[in-house]
Amino acid sequence: MPFIHITTWKMNNEEQVKGMLEDITHAVHKNTGAPLDKISVAVTEVAPNRWADAGVVGSEPDFPVKSRRLNYEE
């Protein structure tokens, strides 16, 4: 049956994690008809210094600005 794997940065709020897992489980059930007890959801948390967008490591202080570059010449 369905197995959903989510990769995200560290989530510190356990209630948000729980809510996300429940919401995803219900969305998969609603859209596939799979029984709730047959749906598995796993979360892998990645430290920001182990993740990059546009070649910019997530732990960089100016990550939000630099990671939105269209190319490296800008």
MOPAC internal coordinates of N, CA, C and O (Angstrom, degrees):
PM7 1SCF
backbone

  N    0.0000 0     0.00 0     0.00 0    0    0    0
  C    1.4527 1     0.00 0     0.00 0    1    0    0
  C    1.5321 1   108.96 1     0.00 0    2    1    0
  O    1.2310 1   119.49 1     1.27 1    3    2    1
  N    1.3094 1   118.58 1  -178.73 1    3    2    1
  C    1.4739 1   120.99 1  -173.29 1    5    3    2
  C    1.5327 1   114.23 1   -62.65 1    6    5    3
  O    1.2310 1   121.96 1   -43.19 1    7    6    5
  N    1.3283 1   113.86 1   136.81 1    7    6    5
  C    1.4610 1   121.69 1   172.60 1    9    7    6
  C    1.5146 1   106.68 1  -128.90 1   10    9    7
  O    1.2310 1   120.27 1   -62.67 1   11   10    9
  N    1.3126 1   117.10 1   117.33 1   11   10    9
  C    1.4576 1   122.67 1  -177.02 1   13   11   10
  C    1.5151 1   108.22 1  -109.54 1   14   13   11
  O    1.2310 1   120.76 1   -49.81 1   15   14   13
  N    1.3412 1   116.14 1   130.19 1   15   14   13
  C    1.4635 1   121.30 1   180.00 1   17   15   14
  C    1.5197 1   107.94 1  -119.12 1   18   17   15
  O    1.2310 1   120.61 1   -57.90 1   19   18   17
  N    1.3246 1   116.43 1   122.10 1   19   18   17
  C    1.4581 1   123.39 1  -179.70 1   21   19   18
  C    1.5241 1   107.96 1  -111.20 1   22   21   19
  O    1.2310 1   120.60 1   -48.69 1   23   22   21
  N    1.3202 1   116.45 1   131.31 1   23   22   21
  C    1.4552 1   121.50 1   174.39 1   25   23   22
  C    1.5168 1   107.48 1  -113.86 1   26   25   23
  O    1.2310 1   120.44 1   -52.58 1   27   26   25
  N    1.3203 1   116.77 1   127.42 1   27   26   25
  C    1.4508 1   121.38 1  -176.60 1   29   27   26
  C    1.5185 1   110.65 1  -148.60 1   30   29   27
  O    1.2310 1   121.04 1   -14.03 1   31   30   29
  N    1.3241 1   115.62 1   165.97 1   31   30   29
  C    1.4545 1   118.74 1   171.00 1   33   31   30
  C    1.5184 1   108.37 1   -67.06 1   34   33   31
  O    1.2310 1   120.49 1   -14.37 1   35   34   33
  N    1.3107 1   116.67 1   165.63 1   35   34   33
  C    1.4688 1   123.04 1  -179.73 1   37   35   34
  C    1.5177 1   110.44 1   -52.79 1   38   37   35
  O    1.2310 1   121.02 1   -50.13 1   39   38   37
  N    1.3204 1   115.66 1   129.87 1   39   38   37
  C    1.4681 1   122.08 1   176.44 1   41   39   38
  C    1.5250 1   107.27 1  -109.44 1   42   41   39
  O    1.2310 1   120.42 1   -62.18 1   43   42   41
  N    1.3226 1   116.80 1   117.82 1   43   42   41
  C    1.4602 1   120.99 1  -175.59 1   45   43   42
  C    1.5251 1   113.60 1   -87.36 1   46   45   43
  O    1.2310 1   119.84 1   160.87 1   47   46   45
  N    1.2988 1   117.90 1   -19.13 1   47   46   45
  C    1.4607 1   121.21 1  -176.56 1   49   47   46
  C    1.5326 1   109.11 1   -95.37 1   50   49   47
  O    1.2310 1   120.54 1   -74.08 1   51   50   49
  N    1.3124 1   116.57 1   105.92 1   51   50   49
  C    1.4637 1   121.31 1  -176.71 1   53   51   50
  C    1.5217 1   112.18 1   -63.67 1   54   53   51
  O    1.2310 1   120.04 1   148.07 1   55   54   53
  N    1.3312 1   117.53 1   -31.93 1   55   54   53
  C    1.4679 1   120.16 1   177.79 1   57   55   54
  C    1.5249 1   110.93 1   -65.70 1   58   57   55
  O    1.2310 1   120.29 1   142.98 1   59   58   57
  N    1.3481 1   117.05 1   -37.02 1   59   58   57
  C    1.4609 1   120.31 1   176.84 1   61   59   58
  C    1.5207 1   110.97 1   -66.59 1   62   61   59
  O    1.2310 1   120.36 1   139.55 1   63   62   61
  N    1.3224 1   116.92 1   -40.45 1   63   62   61
  C    1.4677 1   120.94 1   178.19 1   65   63   62
  C    1.5223 1   109.23 1   -62.32 1   66   65   63
  O    1.2310 1   120.63 1   132.13 1   67   66   65
  N    1.3144 1   116.40 1   -47.87 1   67   66   65
  C    1.4659 1   120.88 1  -179.93 1   69   67   66
  C    1.5210 1   110.68 1   -59.39 1   70   69   67
  O    1.2310 1   120.41 1   134.50 1   71   70   69
  N    1.3257 1   116.82 1   -45.50 1   71   70   69
  C    1.4586 1   120.66 1   179.28 1   73   71   70
  C    1.5184 1   112.19 1   -62.31 1   74   73   71
  O    1.2310 1   120.51 1   139.38 1   75   74   73
  N    1.3260 1   116.64 1   -40.62 1   75   74   73
  C    1.4547 1   121.22 1   178.99 1   77   75   74
  C    1.5320 1   110.32 1   -62.76 1   78   77   75
  O    1.2310 1   120.41 1   134.65 1   79   78   77
  N    1.3254 1   116.82 1   -45.35 1   79   78   77
  C    1.4643 1   120.84 1   180.00 1   81   79   78
  C    1.5261 1   111.50 1   -62.03 1   82   81   79
  O    1.2310 1   120.91 1   137.69 1   83   82   81
  N    1.3260 1   115.87 1   -42.31 1   83   82   81
  C    1.4640 1   120.17 1   178.76 1   85   83   82
  C    1.5292 1   111.05 1   -65.74 1   86   85   83
  O    1.2310 1   120.59 1   134.60 1   87   86   85
  N    1.3379 1   116.48 1   -45.40 1   87   86   85
  C    1.4700 1   120.49 1  -178.98 1   89   87   86
  C    1.5280 1   111.73 1   -62.16 1   90   89   87
  O    1.2310 1   120.54 1   137.05 1   91   90   89
  N    1.3245 1   116.58 1   -42.95 1   91   90   89
  C    1.4643 1   120.27 1   179.89 1   93   91   90
  C    1.5232 1   110.15 1   -65.53 1   94   93   91
  O    1.2310 1   120.51 1   137.18 1   95   94   93
  N    1.3248 1   116.64 1   -42.82 1   95   94   93
  C    1.4637 1   120.32 1   178.71 1   97   95   94
  C    1.5270 1   110.48 1   -58.70 1   98   97   95
  O    1.2310 1   120.60 1   133.95 1   99   98   97
  N    1.3240 1   116.45 1   -46.05 1   99   98   97
  C    1.4688 1   120.07 1  -178.97 1  101   99   98
  C    1.5290 1   111.58 1   -67.75 1  102  101   99
  O    1.2310 1   119.89 1   143.57 1  103  102  101
  N    1.3457 1   117.82 1   -36.43 1  103  102  101
  C    1.4692 1   120.75 1   178.01 1  105  103  102
  C    1.5287 1   110.83 1   -64.31 1  106  105  103
  O    1.2310 1   120.52 1   138.01 1  107  106  105
  N    1.3268 1   116.60 1   -41.99 1  107  106  105
  C    1.4647 1   119.93 1   178.91 1  109  107  106
  C    1.5256 1   109.64 1   -65.61 1  110  109  107
  O    1.2310 1   120.28 1   136.96 1  111  110  109
  N    1.3122 1   117.07 1   -43.04 1  111  110  109
  C    1.4685 1   121.48 1   177.80 1  113  111  110
  C    1.5295 1   110.60 1   -59.64 1  114  113  111
  O    1.2310 1   120.54 1   132.28 1  115  114  113
  N    1.3206 1   116.57 1   -47.72 1  115  114  113
  C    1.4654 1   122.02 1  -178.32 1  117  115  114
  C    1.5285 1   111.63 1   -61.67 1  118  117  115
  O    1.2310 1   120.47 1   139.48 1  119  118  117
  N    1.3312 1   116.71 1   -40.52 1  119  118  117
  C    1.4593 1   120.50 1  -173.77 1  121  119  118
  C    1.5216 1   115.07 1   -90.44 1  122  121  119
  O    1.2310 1   120.16 1   162.77 1  123  122  121
  N    1.3344 1   117.30 1   -17.23 1  123  122  121
  C    1.4637 1   119.49 1  -179.41 1  125  123  122
  C    1.5241 1   113.39 1  -116.59 1  126  125  123
  O    1.2310 1   120.98 1   158.86 1  127  126  125
  N    1.3176 1   115.72 1   -21.14 1  127  126  125
  C    1.4555 1   118.92 1  -176.13 1  129  127  126
  C    1.5171 1   113.43 1    81.33 1  130  129  127
  O    1.2310 1   120.17 1  -178.13 1  131  130  129
  N    1.3165 1   117.28 1     1.87 1  131  130  129
  C    1.4660 1   120.08 1   178.90 1  133  131  130
  C    1.5255 1   109.61 1   -63.59 1  134  133  131
  O    1.2310 1   120.04 1   -39.51 1  135  134  133
  N    1.3218 1   117.53 1   140.49 1  135  134  133
  C    1.4645 1   119.72 1   177.94 1  137  135  134
  C    1.5330 1   110.39 1   -62.26 1  138  137  135
  O    1.2310 1   120.63 1   -38.15 1  139  138  137
  N    1.3287 1   116.40 1   141.85 1  139  138  137
  C    1.4702 1   121.15 1  -178.16 1  141  139  138
  C    1.5268 1   111.88 1   -53.98 1  142  141  139
  O    1.2310 1   120.37 1   140.73 1  143  142  141
  N    1.3408 1   116.89 1   -39.27 1  143  142  141
  C    1.4650 1   119.33 1  -176.67 1  145  143  142
  C    1.5248 1   113.27 1   -75.59 1  146  145  143
  O    1.2310 1   120.00 1   179.48 1  147  146  145
  N    1.3190 1   117.60 1    -0.52 1  147  146  145
  C    1.4632 1   121.48 1   178.03 1  149  147  146
  C    1.5299 1   112.15 1  -109.49 1  150  149  147
  O    1.2310 1   120.15 1  -176.47 1  151  150  149
  N    1.3350 1   117.32 1     3.53 1  151  150  149
  C    1.4633 1   121.99 1  -178.49 1  153  151  150
  C    1.5187 1   108.97 1  -102.91 1  154  153  151
  O    1.2310 1   120.61 1   -55.58 1  155  154  153
  N    1.3358 1   116.44 1   124.42 1  155  154  153
  C    1.4639 1   121.46 1   177.56 1  157  155  154
  C    1.5176 1   109.09 1  -114.40 1  158  157  155
  O    1.2310 1   121.03 1   -41.13 1  159  158  157
  N    1.3275 1   115.64 1   138.87 1  159  158  157
  C    1.4592 1   121.59 1   177.64 1  161  159  158
  C    1.5263 1   107.52 1  -129.78 1  162  161  159
  O    1.2310 1   120.60 1   -50.51 1  163  162  161
  N    1.3286 1   116.45 1   129.49 1  163  162  161
  C    1.4572 1   121.53 1   179.10 1  165  163  162
  C    1.5218 1   109.32 1  -123.11 1  166  165  163
  O    1.2310 1   121.14 1   -37.01 1  167  166  165
  N    1.3273 1   115.42 1   142.99 1  167  166  165
  C    1.4605 1   121.44 1   178.36 1  169  167  166
  C    1.5272 1   108.45 1  -117.65 1  170  169  167
  O    1.2310 1   120.96 1   -51.18 1  171  170  169
  N    1.3250 1   115.78 1   128.82 1  171  170  169
  C    1.4526 1   121.98 1   172.14 1  173  171  170
  C    1.5182 1   106.92 1  -111.79 1  174  173  171
  O    1.2310 1   120.65 1   -56.11 1  175  174  173
  N    1.3123 1   116.35 1   123.89 1  175  174  173
  C    1.4617 1   120.68 1   179.48 1  177  175  174
  C    1.5285 1   108.86 1   -99.34 1  178  177  175
  O    1.2310 1   121.32 1   -48.17 1  179  178  177
  N    1.3227 1   115.09 1   131.83 1  179  178  177
  C    1.4520 1   121.89 1  -178.25 1  181  179  178
  C    1.5258 1   109.07 1  -113.63 1  182  181  179
  O    1.2310 1   120.58 1   -49.46 1  183  182  181
  N    1.3180 1   116.49 1   130.54 1  183  182  181
  C    1.4616 1   120.41 1   177.24 1  185  183  182
  C    1.5294 1   109.28 1   -65.16 1  186  185  183
  O    1.2310 1   119.47 1   -38.19 1  187  186  185
  N    1.3392 1   118.61 1   141.81 1  187  186  185
  C    1.4615 1   120.92 1  -179.30 1  189  187  186
  C    1.5297 1   114.26 1   -54.70 1  190  189  187
  O    1.2310 1   119.90 1   150.15 1  191  190  189
  N    1.3350 1   117.80 1   -29.85 1  191  190  189
  C    1.4634 1   119.19 1   179.40 1  193  191  190
  C    1.5316 1   112.72 1   -79.00 1  194  193  191
  O    1.2310 1   120.15 1  -176.53 1  195  194  193
  N    1.3244 1   117.32 1     3.47 1  195  194  193
  C    1.4630 1   122.94 1   176.42 1  197  195  194
  C    1.5278 1   111.28 1  -117.60 1  198  197  195
  O    1.2310 1   120.62 1  -159.90 1  199  198  197
  N    1.3343 1   116.42 1    20.10 1  199  198  197
  C    1.4534 1   122.43 1  -175.67 1  201  199  198
  C    1.5150 1   107.66 1  -140.59 1  202  201  199
  O    1.2310 1   119.58 1   -38.49 1  203  202  201
  N    1.3034 1   118.40 1   141.51 1  203  202  201
  C    1.4627 1   121.10 1   177.23 1  205  203  202
  C    1.5183 1   110.15 1  -142.54 1  206  205  203
  O    1.2310 1   120.94 1   -35.30 1  207  206  205
  N    1.3079 1   115.80 1   144.70 1  207  206  205
  C    1.4620 1   123.87 1   170.48 1  209  207  206
  C    1.5133 1   106.51 1  -122.28 1  210  209  207
  O    1.2310 1   120.29 1   -45.80 1  211  210  209
  N    1.3067 1   117.04 1   134.20 1  211  210  209
  C    1.4713 1   122.49 1  -179.56 1  213  211  210
  C    1.5272 1   111.02 1    55.20 1  214  213  211
  O    1.2310 1   120.30 1  -150.64 1  215  214  213
  N    1.3336 1   117.04 1    29.36 1  215  214  213
  C    1.4500 1   120.95 1   178.99 1  217  215  214
  C    1.5136 1   114.59 1    79.33 1  218  217  215
  O    1.2310 1   119.95 1  -172.90 1  219  218  217
  N    1.3297 1   117.70 1     7.10 1  219  218  217
  C    1.4641 1   122.46 1  -179.05 1  221  219  218
  C    1.5256 1   108.18 1  -106.63 1  222  221  219
  O    1.2310 1   120.75 1   -56.28 1  223  222  221
  N    1.3316 1   116.18 1   123.72 1  223  222  221
  C    1.4653 1   121.59 1  -179.12 1  225  223  222
  C    1.5335 1   109.52 1   -68.23 1  226  225  223
  O    1.2310 1   121.05 1   -42.36 1  227  226  225
  N    1.3257 1   115.59 1   137.64 1  227  226  225
  C    1.4619 1   121.64 1  -176.08 1  229  227  226
  C    1.5067 1   115.31 1   -59.66 1  230  229  227
  O    1.2310 1   119.78 1   159.72 1  231  230  229
  N    1.3230 1   118.03 1   -20.28 1  231  230  229
  C    1.4644 1   120.26 1   179.92 1  233  231  230
  C    1.5243 1   112.59 1   -86.07 1  234  233  231
  O    1.2310 1   119.71 1   175.69 1  235  234  233
  N    1.3423 1   118.16 1    -4.31 1  235  234  233
  C    1.4740 1   121.19 1   177.57 1  237  235  234
  C    1.5273 1   109.13 1   -63.45 1  238  237  235
  O    1.2310 1   119.67 1   -45.48 1  239  238  237
  N    1.3384 1   118.23 1   134.52 1  239  238  237
  C    1.4615 1   119.97 1  -179.55 1  241  239  238
  C    1.5280 1   113.83 1   -57.70 1  242  241  239
  O    1.2310 1   119.96 1   145.55 1  243  242  241
  N    1.3269 1   117.68 1   -34.45 1  243  242  241
  C    1.4626 1   119.98 1  -179.48 1  245  243  242
  C    1.5360 1   111.83 1  -102.63 1  246  245  243
  O    1.2310 1   120.71 1  -151.15 1  247  246  245
  N    1.3297 1   116.25 1    28.85 1  247  246  245
  C    1.4594 1   121.87 1   179.02 1  249  247  246
  C    1.5278 1   113.21 1   -52.97 1  250  249  247
  O    1.2310 1   118.86 1   134.08 1  251  250  249
  N    1.3380 1   119.78 1   -45.92 1  251  250  249
  C    1.4700 1   119.13 1  -177.14 1  253  251  250
  C    1.5304 1   113.30 1   -58.45 1  254  253  251
  O    1.2310 1   120.15 1   146.67 1  255  254  253
  N    1.3149 1   117.31 1   -33.33 1  255  254  253
  C    1.4607 1   120.59 1  -178.96 1  257  255  254
  C    1.5251 1   110.29 1   -83.04 1  258  257  255
  O    1.2310 1   120.36 1   128.11 1  259  258  257
  N    1.3263 1   116.91 1   -51.89 1  259  258  257
  C    1.4663 1   121.28 1  -175.61 1  261  259  258
  C    1.5294 1   113.15 1   -64.81 1  262  261  259
  O    1.2310 1   119.67 1   143.97 1  263  262  261
  N    1.3014 1   118.23 1   -36.03 1  263  262  261
  C    1.4643 1   120.43 1  -174.74 1  265  263  262
  C    1.5223 1   112.48 1   -72.22 1  266  265  263
  O    1.2310 1   120.06 1   169.37 1  267  266  265
  N    1.3139 1   117.49 1   -10.63 1  267  266  265
  C    1.4708 1   120.63 1   180.00 1  269  267  266
  C    1.5319 1   112.33 1   -94.13 1  270  269  267
  O    1.2310 1   120.15 1  -173.27 1  271  270  269
  N    1.3441 1   117.32 1     6.73 1  271  270  269
  C    1.4633 1   121.04 1   179.57 1  273  271  270
  C    1.5243 1   111.27 1   -60.60 1  274  273  271
  O    1.2310 1   121.07 1   -31.77 1  275  274  273
  N    1.3142 1   115.56 1   148.23 1  275  274  273
  C    1.4596 1   119.80 1   174.92 1  277  275  274
  C    1.5157 1   111.12 1   -84.59 1  278  277  275
  O    1.2310 1   120.40 1   149.80 1  279  278  277
  N    1.3435 1   116.84 1   -30.20 1  279  278  277
  C    1.4604 1   120.59 1   176.37 1  281  279  278
  C    1.5297 1   108.86 1  -156.52 1  282  281  279
  O    1.2310 1   120.11 1    -8.00 1  283  282  281
  N    1.3054 1   117.40 1   172.00 1  283  282  281
  C    1.4591 1   121.72 1  -175.24 1  285  283  282
  C    1.5261 1   113.30 1   -78.92 1  286  285  283
  O    1.2310 1   119.63 1   171.79 1  287  286  285
  N    1.3255 1   118.31 1    -8.21 1  287  286  285
  C    1.4584 1   120.57 1   179.63 1  289  287  286
  C    1.5211 1   112.48 1   -82.54 1  290  289  287
  O    1.2310 1   120.15 1   165.25 1  291  290  289
  N    1.3029 1   117.32 1   -14.75 1  291  290  289
  C    1.4762 1   119.80 1  -177.49 1  293  291  290
  C    1.5094 1   111.71 1   -74.51 1  294  293  291
  O    1.2310 1   120.10 1   180.00 1  295  294  293

